Each structure stands twice: as C-alpha cells, then as structure tokens.
Amino acid sequence: IDVRIEVAWSDALYKIACAICNVRGCTCVCVCIHLANRTVTPQWRLYYTNRTLCQVKLQAERQSLADCKHALELDPHSVKAHFFLCQCHLELENYNEAIGNLQRAYNLVKEQRLNFGDDIPSALRVAKKKRWNSIEEKRINQENKLHAYLTKLILAEKER
C-alpha cells in the first residue's frame, strides 16, 4: 500500500473517531495510531492526544496517561499533551503532578505565543483548589481523630 493512501485513510478514520468520540471512536483512533507507527512523525502526537481526550471522557485515566506520555515523547513541547496529562492526574488525584504539568503547559504557551485564553490558568486554579481541599480534608480528619483520642483519654482518666 502506498504510504500516502495509508495516511489519507488513517486521516479519514481519525476524523470519524473525533466525531463519534466513544469506545468505537477510540478504537478507530487506535487503528490510526497503529498505521502511524509505520512512519512516526511529530504530527502523530495529535492522534495520541485526541485519543487521550476520548479516554478522559470515558474515564479511562490509566490509558490516557500512557497516551499523553507517548505524545510527549514524540513532541515534548506539546501544550495539548501537557494539558491532558494534567486532566489525567487530576482524575487520579495526583494534584502536585497536575499542577506541574499545567505550569509547564502555561510556560509553553508563553514561549510559543499561543492563545489558549483563560483555559490553562483556570485549570491551574482548579487544580490548586483541589489540592488545597484534599490537604484540608486530611487535616480535618486528623484533627477529628486527635479530638476523639483526647476525649477517650479524658474519660478514661475520670473513671479512675
């Protein structure tokens, strides 16, 4: 098969997959990536990042995490891959990694002079808020356990 025909065919599958964006759509994107692996170029990182979007929507964070990492291997300056990697880490409650990836994406946007509007800064604020809420929840749980323990000790001391 001529490579140009193969690429055109995989591009058509890719467009269908993006339109569908369900389990079958992700499968179509997988076929495109399989075809792409024969002639890997940085352009193929788009297939991985778009499949990641499908997987994030399907709540398949582990697979999307692997795709993001592969997309970053192909192009370490991909803002989209860093952003989706952040989304995966947020879903897995790895807030520090999510914040690090968002900061990297934000720096890349400034370096490449891209316009992402407020998407990345607002996602960064959300990630920081989720991290804060997680830390605060742990602190409150520890405080409640300490209070219960001290109350138990006081009651035990009264009974003596």
Beta strands, then each sheet from edge to edge (+ up, - down):
end
